[in-house]
Amino acid sequence: KIIATIGETKITSGEVKTAEDDNQTTEDGDRVYETIRYSNYADNGIFQAVAQTSEDQAVNVRYVGAKSYSDAEIPKSDVDAINDCFYLSIILRQGLKS
């Protein structure tokens, strides 16, 4: 799962189990890497919250895996890319409804 902190707000994603199709696990020596896809809004609004972050707010994320976690601050360039993708997804969904 992911725990995003934006300002004073914390948002926790849904949990994707290891056996699910949306979870890919790769082992490299002593390290285990997980690639998670959040579909059907399982991110609990993290994608939207990051996209709508104001210029002066830091976006900190904790990636929680099966055996460990990792903390990161999302760079402004990545926040901008998430913003672009979020609004593109809205446009594409509206196009599919037409």
C-alpha positions in Angstrom: 0.0 0.0 0.0 0.9 3.7 -0.2 0.6 6.3 2.5 0.9 9.8 1.0 1.3 12.9 3.2 0.5 16.2 1.7 0.7 19.0 4.2 -1.3 17.8 7.2 -3.3 15.3 5.2 -2.5 11.6 5.1 -4.1 9.3 2.6 -3.7 5.5 2.6 -4.3 3.4 -0.5 -6.0 0.1 -0.6 -3.9 -2.9 -0.1 -3.0 -5.1 -3.1 -2.3 -8.7 -2.1 0.8 -10.4 -3.4 -1.3 -13.0 -5.3 -3.3 -10.5 -7.2 -2.7 -9.6 -10.9 -2.0 -6.0 -10.0 1.0 -7.0 -7.9 4.3 -8.0 -9.6 7.1 -9.2 -7.4 10.8 -9.4 -8.5 13.6 -10.8 -6.5 17.2 -9.6 -7.1 19.6 -11.2 -4.6 18.6 -10.0 -1.2 16.2 -7.4 -2.5 12.6 -7.8 -3.3 10.9 -5.3 -5.6 7.1 -4.9 -5.9 5.3 -3.2 -8.7 1.7 -2.4 -7.9 -1.0 -1.1 -10.2 -3.9 0.6 -8.6 -7.1 0.2 -10.7 -10.7 0.9 -10.0 -9.8 3.8 -7.7 -8.0 1.5 -5.2 -5.5 4.4 -4.6 -8.3 6.0 -2.4 -7.8 9.4 -4.0 -4.0 9.7 -3.7 -3.6 10.3 -7.5 -6.1 13.1 -7.4 -4.7 14.7 -4.2 -1.2 14.7 -5.6 -2.4 16.2 -8.9 -4.2 19.0 -7.0 -1.2 19.8 -4.7 -0.4 23.5 -4.5 3.0 24.7 -5.5 4.3 25.1 -2.0 3.2 21.7 -0.6 5.6 18.8 -0.3 4.4 15.4 -1.2 5.9 12.6 0.9 5.1 9.0 0.2 5.7 5.8 2.2 5.7 2.7 0.0 4.7 -0.2 2.2 5.7 -3.6 0.9 5.2 -7.1 2.3 8.6 -7.1 4.2 9.7 -3.5 4.4 8.9 0.1 3.5 10.6 3.0 1.8 10.0 6.8 2.2 10.4 9.4 -0.5 9.6 13.0 -1.3 8.0 13.2 -4.7 10.0 15.7 -6.9 8.1 18.7 -8.3 8.6 17.4 -11.8 6.9 14.1 -10.9 4.0 16.0 -9.2 3.6 18.0 -12.5 3.6 14.7 -14.5 1.0 13.2 -12.2 -1.1 16.4 -12.6 -0.9 16.1 -16.4 -1.9 12.4 -16.3 -4.7 13.0 -13.9 -6.4 15.6 -16.1 -5.7 13.5 -19.2 -7.5 10.6 -17.6 -10.5 12.8 -17.0 -10.6 13.9 -20.6 -10.3 10.3 -21.8 -13.1 9.1 -19.5 -15.3 11.9 -20.8 -14.5 10.8 -24.3 -15.5 7.2 -23.6 -18.9 8.4 -22.3 -19.7 10.1 -25.6 
